[in-house]
Amino acid sequence: MSIALVLSLIFSPLAAMMAFLITYDDYRRHFPERGRALRAGFEAAALTFAVFLLLSVGAILLMERMAKW
């Protein structure tokens, strides 16, 4: 479990960073206010981080449970 958890802790922030960059760039092009673009970027990053981390941990737990069968 430790290697899978380490991998999920590496790739979840990476996914969040990419979501932030994509969302920030898109909002920056369409809306001139920097604050609005930053907020949207951080919201997308937080949601992406949470989803990726929860899915990773869930997959790890599921694989461990299935390995015991």
N, C-alpha and C positions, 0 to 999 in steps of 0.2 A: 504494500500500500504506500510506502514512503516515496518510492520513485514516481508513482502516478500522482501523488499529492504535490510533490515538488514540481512536476511538469505542469500541473494545473495552476499552481501558483506563479509559474513563469508565463504561461500563455494567456491567462486571464487578464493580467495587466497589459500585455501586448495587444490583445484584442480591444481592450478599453481605450488604449492610446490611439489605435487606428480609428476607432469609432469617433473619438474626440476630433481627430484631425479631419476626417471626412465631413462630419457634421459642421464643425467650425468653418471649414472652407466653403461649404455650401451656403450656410447662413450668412457668411461674410459677403458673398457675392450678391445675395438677394436683399439683404437688409444692411443699411449703412451703420447702424448702431453696433459698436463693438461689444457692449455689455450683453446685448441680446444673443449675439453669436457665441460668446463665451458661456453663457448660461445654458444654451441649447447643447453646446459641445460637452459640458460637464455632466448634464443630465444623461445624454446618450452614453457617455463613458461609464457613469455609475451603473446604469441599467445593464450595459453590456458586461461589465465586470461581474455584477451579481449573477446574471444569467449563466455566464460561462463557468463561474465558480460553482454554482449550485448544480449545473449539469455535470460537471466533472466529478464532484464529490458523489453525486447520485450514481453516476456510472461506476465509480470505484466501489461503492458499497454494493451495488448490484452484482458486479463481477466477483467480489469476495463471497457474496451469499451463494452465487451459482457454483463457485469453485468448491464449496463445502458439500454440495450434493453429491 
